[in-house]
């Protein structure tokens, strides 16, 4: 169901994403959009499955490949070596958190084609749940209408400074 697309962030960076469009006839439009933030394993089979499942519920789902700034098309499984690589890229993302927000905003813009947008984050995506919403608000981006987070290890150090301003 999901398909690979290319997003363009406001700084010109192009990144991959999985897009899953809702099923339904002409009489039933999408219920909204959801940005699905990856785990440390990239936009792998699990995240693609989540996009498909949200689409079956009527939501346009976009999972941006947030590691594309460091390693294009990164997606791995769950071996100790793959987990170590995912953690290495997560650390790079934490160091460039402003760029991650730009990439999430690019995904949000596409998801907004379906109306109101929510964000759900898994593992690496945790800082992009409620805190990410606050950061988008602070930067005057249209805010997502809802957020959820799973596997809460907390945001990267300093990521929330001024988020509630």
C-alpha positions in Angstrom: 0.0 0.0 0.0 2.7 2.5 1.0 4.9 4.0 -1.7 8.3 5.7 -1.6 8.3 9.4 -2.2 10.7 12.3 -2.0 10.2 15.2 0.4 12.0 18.6 0.2 12.8 20.4 3.4 12.8 24.2 3.6 16.6 24.2 3.4 16.5 22.3 0.1 17.5 18.9 1.5 15.7 16.0 -0.2 14.8 13.0 1.9 12.9 9.9 1.3 9.6 9.0 2.9 6.9 6.3 2.9 3.5 7.6 1.9 0.3 5.5 2.5 -2.9 6.9 1.2 -6.2 6.1 2.7 -8.6 3.7 1.0 -12.1 4.8 0.3 -14.5 5.8 -2.4 -15.3 9.3 -3.7 -18.0 9.7 -1.0 -15.5 9.3 1.8 -12.4 11.5 2.0 -9.4 11.1 4.3 -9.9 11.6 8.0 -6.7 13.6 8.3 -3.0 13.1 8.1 -0.4 11.4 10.4 3.3 11.9 10.4 4.9 8.7 11.6 8.3 9.2 13.1 10.7 6.3 12.8 12.5 4.2 15.4 16.3 4.1 15.4 16.0 1.4 12.7 14.9 3.9 10.0 11.8 3.7 7.9 11.8 -0.1 8.0 9.2 -2.8 7.5 7.6 -2.0 10.9 7.2 1.8 10.3 5.9 1.0 6.8 3.4 -1.4 8.3 2.2 1.3 10.7 1.7 3.8 7.8 -0.4 1.1 6.0 -2.4 0.5 9.1 -3.1 4.2 9.6 -4.1 4.5 6.0 -6.6 1.6 6.4 -8.2 3.7 9.2 -8.5 6.6 6.7 -5.4 8.7 7.4 -2.8 9.9 4.9 0.4 8.7 6.6 3.9 9.9 5.9 7.0 8.5 7.5 10.0 10.7 6.7 13.4 9.1 6.5 15.1 11.2 9.1 18.5 9.6 8.7 18.8 10.6 5.0 21.0 13.5 5.9 23.6 11.0 7.1 22.9 7.8 5.3 20.3 7.5 2.5 17.6 4.9 2.7 18.8 3.5 6.0 16.6 0.7 7.3 17.7 -2.2 9.4 16.4 -5.0 11.6 17.0 -5.7 15.2 20.4 -7.4 15.6 22.9 -6.0 18.1 25.0 -4.6 15.2 22.0 -3.0 13.6 20.9 -1.5 16.9 24.4 0.0 17.4 24.3 1.6 13.9 20.8 3.0 14.5 22.0 4.5 17.8 25.0 6.1 16.0 22.7 7.7 13.5 20.3 8.8 16.3 23.1 10.6 18.0 23.8 12.4 14.7 20.2 13.3 14.5 20.2 14.6 18.1 23.2 16.8 17.2 21.3 18.2 14.2 17.9 18.4 15.8 17.0 21.6 14.0 17.4 19.8 10.7 15.2 16.9 12.0 12.5 19.5 12.7 12.8 20.8 9.1 12.4 17.2 7.8 9.4 16.6 10.0 7.8 19.9 8.8 8.3 18.7 5.1 6.4 15.5 6.0 3.7 17.5 7.9 3.1 19.7 4.8 2.4 16.6 2.7 0.2 15.1 5.4 -1.8 18.3 5.5 -3.2 17.6 2.1 -5.6 15.4 4.0 -6.6 18.1 6.6 -5.6 18.2 10.2 -2.3 16.4 11.1 -1.2 14.4 14.0 2.4 13.2 14.8 3.2 9.9 16.4 6.8 9.0 17.4 8.5 5.7 18.1 11.9 5.5 19.7 13.9 8.2 17.8 10.6 10.0 17.2 9.9 10.5 20.9 11.3 14.0 21.0 9.1 14.8 18.0 5.8 14.0 19.8 4.7 16.8 22.1 8.1 18.5 22.3 8.3 18.5 18.5 4.8 20.0 18.3 6.0 22.7 20.6 9.1 23.3 18.5 7.0 23.6 15.4 4.7 26.1 17.1 7.7 28.1 18.3 8.9 28.3 14.7 5.5 29.4 13.5 4.8 26.3 11.5 1.1 25.2 11.5 0.9 22.9 14.5 -0.1 19.3 14.3 -3.5 18.8 16.0 -2.4 15.8 18.1 0.7 13.9 19.1 1.6 10.6 20.7 4.9 9.1 21.8 6.0 5.5 22.5 9.1 4.0 24.3 9.9 7.3 26.2 13.7 7.7 26.7 13.3 11.5 26.7 14.4 14.2 24.2 18.0 15.0 23.3 19.7 17.3 25.8 18.8 20.9 25.2 16.1 20.1 22.6 13.3 21.7 24.7 15.0 24.9 25.6 12.4 27.5 25.0 9.9 25.1 23.6 7.0 26.4 25.7 7.8 30.1 24.8 
